[in-house]
């Protein structure tokens, strides 16, 4: 066999360039995987048995919203069988969070665990960044309160006197604002790593249209300025100790406590990410189920 011909200088340069590109692609792929695992919108599978979720169903249906000016798909997690007369939990997704993915094994197992006390869980869709208040992009508060909720109650025959509202990140802040917009309507309110700010200048781009929009809809300012009626129902706030919204959550909880509200602030390890919320989903559902079981709404 003839000895291989030596590479020309140009060929050696080309080979080194190809090798460098291959290494770069491997590094980019590895970084991408790590970033996805740490992303707040990532919801990796949780370790639950099939028996934990077999007692629940996930349903989806369309709603043509006049308030939001578009057709929006509603996602529902419900116990199997006849759910007539059960309470309703409105659970608002975070920014860019897919309701269909949020309605996964962690939430289904948490609902199933509550047994006879389990609420039907409604996960409304939005445009991905509504922050759940009326603004230029749509009347999102009106859509939830006067379209999504009434349709779910009518469709499943739920108890209109027993409703709770909560949410994750953007949805947590939205839940507190919506409960302020509809005093006395909900039996409990929860915010899980709620996306809260104490000034407009600190807000994320797109969270509010402008400073006026922030002042109108910021739940923290509404409480500190005493512009809205008290909640007078059980309130829950939790956050990871590495959560970027932790300071604002503490400020909000303190303001609620000074107003005599029944507020629980729970801090755990973790950040603003899907793994954190999945780990505590069962605790969230227990809070809502217990509050709905003993509901005495504010008048």
KAFENRA-V671294 format. One record per backbone hydrogen bond with DSSP energy under -1.0 kcal/mol. CO is the residue of the C=O (numbers start at 1). NH is the residue of the N-H. E is the energy in kcal/mol with one decimal. If there is no record, write none. Layout:
# KAFENRA-V671294
co=[CO	CO]
nh=[NH	NH]
e=[E	E]
This chain:
# KAFENRA-V671294
co=[8	9	10	11	12	13	14	15	16	17	18	19	20	21	22	23	24	25	26	27	28	29	30	31	32	33	34	39	39	46	49	50	50	53	55	57	59	61	63	65	67	70	72	74	75	76	77	78	83	86	87	88	89	90	92	94	98	99	104	105	106	107	108	109	111	112	114	115	120	121	122	123	128	135	138	138	139	140	141	142	143	143	144	147	148	149	150	151	152	153	153	157	159	162	163	164	165	166	167	168	169	169	170	171	172	173	174	175	176	177	178	182	188	189	191	192	194	200	204	210	211	212	213	214	218	219	220	221	222	234	235	236	237	238	239	240	243	245	246	247	248	249	250	251	252	253	254	255	256	257	261	262	264	266	268	270	271	273	274	275	278	280	281	282	283	284	285	286	287	288	289	290	292]
nh=[12	13	14	15	16	17	18	19	20	21	22	23	24	25	26	27	28	29	30	31	32	33	34	35	36	37	38	42	274	48	52	53	54	56	80	78	76	74	72	70	139	65	63	61	123	59	121	57	86	159	120	164	122	166	168	97	102	103	108	109	110	111	112	113	114	115	117	118	89	77	91	75	96	138	135	140	143	144	145	146	147	148	149	151	152	153	154	155	156	157	158	85	162	88	187	90	190	92	192	171	173	195	174	175	176	177	178	179	180	181	182	185	165	236	238	169	196	203	207	214	215	216	217	218	222	223	224	225	227	189	264	191	266	193	268	243	246	249	250	251	252	253	254	255	256	257	258	259	261	260	263	235	237	239	241	242	273	277	278	279	281	284	285	286	287	288	289	290	291	292	293	294	295]
e=[-2.4	-1.9	-2.1	-2.5	-2.2	-2.0	-2.2	-2.3	-2.2	-2.2	-2.1	-2.2	-2.2	-2.4	-1.9	-2.2	-2.7	-2.3	-2.2	-2.6	-2.4	-2.1	-2.1	-2.7	-2.4	-2.0	-1.3	-1.0	-1.0	-1.3	-1.2	-1.1	-1.8	-1.9	-2.6	-2.5	-2.9	-3.6	-3.1	-1.3	-2.3	-2.4	-1.8	-1.9	-3.4	-2.7	-3.0	-2.8	-2.3	-2.5	-2.6	-2.3	-2.8	-2.7	-2.0	-2.0	-2.3	-1.8	-2.7	-2.9	-1.8	-2.4	-2.7	-1.9	-1.3	-1.5	-2.1	-1.6	-2.9	-2.4	-3.1	-1.8	-1.5	-1.1	-2.4	-1.6	-2.3	-2.0	-2.7	-2.7	-1.3	-3.0	-2.1	-1.9	-2.0	-2.4	-2.4	-2.7	-2.1	-1.2	-1.5	-3.1	-1.5	-2.2	-4.3	-2.8	-1.8	-2.9	-2.6	-2.8	-2.0	-1.9	-2.2	-2.2	-1.7	-2.0	-2.9	-2.2	-1.3	-1.8	-1.4	-1.9	-2.1	-2.1	-1.8	-2.5	-1.6	-1.5	-2.1	-2.2	-2.4	-2.2	-1.7	-2.3	-1.9	-1.5	-2.5	-2.5	-2.4	-2.0	-2.1	-2.4	-2.9	-3.2	-1.8	-2.0	-1.6	-2.2	-2.4	-2.2	-2.5	-2.6	-2.4	-2.1	-2.4	-2.5	-2.3	-1.1	-2.4	-1.8	-1.5	-2.9	-2.8	-1.7	-2.2	-2.5	-1.4	-1.5	-2.5	-2.0	-1.0	-2.1	-2.4	-1.9	-2.1	-2.2	-2.8	-2.5	-2.2	-2.6	-2.0	-1.4	-1.2]
